[in-house]
Amino acid sequence: MRKVDKGVIKDEKSIIKDDLIAQLAIKGATQKFYISLVDDYVSLWQIKNNLIEDIEKRGVSVEYNNGGGQKGYKKNDSIAELNKTNAQMLKILSELGLRGADIKSCDIDDEL
């Protein structure tokens, strides 16, 4: 399971934001509108990480109980939301004419 220190996530988040803003600056697109889209991208990046964490924790199928005696398993809604979130992130990058930051993945499991 993916366990990441909140400080590592914050640093990675800052690196991604700074890299995207630097790419905008090179293109001369430093207006607030563009910076706001970068902020939206970074927010979606955090949501994406939370969805991945949920899928890793609960799996692709989750148990449900509707209280009326019906129990069973259903698909984890985080999977569909992850796909939608990734698609929106790609749309933002495309709209800005940017590419994602080149960041090494931080996987703390190796240290545990």
C-alpha positions as CSV (number, residue, x, y, z in Angstrom):
1,M,0.0,0.0,0.0
2,R,1.2,3.5,-0.8
3,K,2.2,5.4,2.3
4,V,3.5,8.9,1.6
5,D,4.5,11.6,4.1
6,K,2.3,14.7,3.8
7,G,5.5,16.8,3.6
8,V,6.7,14.8,0.6
9,I,3.3,15.3,-1.1
10,K,3.5,19.0,-0.4
11,D,7.0,19.3,-1.8
12,E,6.0,17.3,-4.9
13,K,2.9,19.5,-5.3
14,S,5.0,22.6,-5.1
15,I,7.5,21.3,-7.6
16,I,4.7,20.5,-10.1
17,K,3.1,23.9,-9.7
18,D,6.4,25.7,-10.0
19,D,7.3,23.7,-13.1
20,L,4.0,24.5,-14.8
21,I,4.2,28.2,-14.0
22,A,7.8,28.2,-15.3
23,Q,6.6,26.7,-18.6
24,L,3.9,29.3,-18.8
25,A,6.4,32.1,-18.2
26,I,8.5,30.8,-21.1
27,K,5.5,31.1,-23.3
28,G,4.7,34.5,-21.9
29,A,1.4,33.4,-20.4
30,T,1.6,34.7,-16.9
31,Q,-1.9,36.2,-16.6
32,K,-4.0,35.3,-13.6
33,F,-6.3,33.2,-15.7
34,Y,-3.5,30.8,-16.6
35,I,-2.2,30.7,-13.1
36,S,-5.7,29.9,-11.9
37,L,-5.8,27.0,-14.3
38,V,-2.5,25.7,-12.9
39,D,-4.0,25.9,-9.4
40,D,-7.0,23.9,-10.7
41,Y,-4.5,21.3,-12.1
42,V,-2.7,21.1,-8.8
43,S,-6.0,20.6,-6.9
44,L,-7.0,17.8,-9.3
45,W,-3.5,16.3,-8.8
46,Q,-4.2,16.1,-5.1
47,I,-7.7,14.6,-5.7
48,K,-6.1,12.0,-8.0
49,N,-3.7,11.0,-5.3
50,N,-6.5,10.6,-2.8
51,L,-8.5,8.5,-5.3
52,I,-5.5,6.2,-5.9
53,E,-5.0,5.9,-2.2
54,D,-8.6,4.9,-1.7
55,I,-8.4,2.3,-4.5
56,E,-5.2,0.8,-3.0
57,K,-6.8,0.7,0.5
58,R,-10.3,-0.6,-0.4
59,G,-9.6,-2.4,-3.7
60,V,-11.6,-2.3,-6.9
61,S,-14.7,-3.8,-5.3
62,V,-16.3,-2.5,-2.1
63,E,-18.8,-4.0,0.2
64,Y,-22.2,-2.3,0.5
65,N,-25.1,-2.7,2.9
66,N,-28.2,-0.7,2.1
67,G,-29.8,-1.2,5.5
68,G,-32.7,-3.2,4.0
69,G,-31.0,-6.5,4.3
70,Q,-29.3,-6.3,1.0
71,K,-25.5,-6.7,1.1
72,G,-23.0,-7.4,-1.5
73,Y,-20.1,-5.9,-3.4
74,K,-20.1,-3.1,-6.0
75,K,-17.3,-1.4,-8.0
76,N,-15.3,1.2,-6.2
77,D,-16.6,4.5,-7.5
78,S,-13.1,5.9,-7.1
79,I,-12.0,4.1,-10.2
80,A,-14.4,6.0,-12.5
81,E,-13.6,9.3,-10.7
82,L,-9.9,8.7,-11.2
83,N,-10.4,8.3,-14.9
84,K,-12.5,11.5,-15.1
85,T,-10.0,13.4,-13.0
86,N,-7.1,12.3,-15.1
87,A,-9.0,13.3,-18.3
88,Q,-9.7,16.8,-16.8
89,M,-6.0,17.2,-15.9
90,L,-4.9,16.3,-19.4
91,K,-7.5,18.8,-20.8
92,I,-6.1,21.6,-18.6
93,L,-2.5,20.8,-19.7
94,S,-3.6,20.7,-23.3
95,E,-5.5,24.0,-23.0
96,L,-2.4,25.6,-21.6
97,G,-0.2,24.0,-24.2
98,L,1.9,22.4,-21.4
99,R,3.2,19.0,-20.4
100,G,3.4,17.5,-17.0
101,A,6.4,18.1,-14.7
102,D,9.1,15.5,-14.8
103,I,8.9,14.3,-11.2
104,K,10.2,11.1,-9.7
105,S,7.5,9.1,-7.9
106,C,8.0,9.0,-4.1
107,D,7.2,5.6,-2.8
108,I,7.9,5.3,0.9
109,D,7.0,1.6,1.2
110,D,10.6,0.7,0.3
111,E,11.8,2.4,3.5
112,L,9.3,0.5,5.8
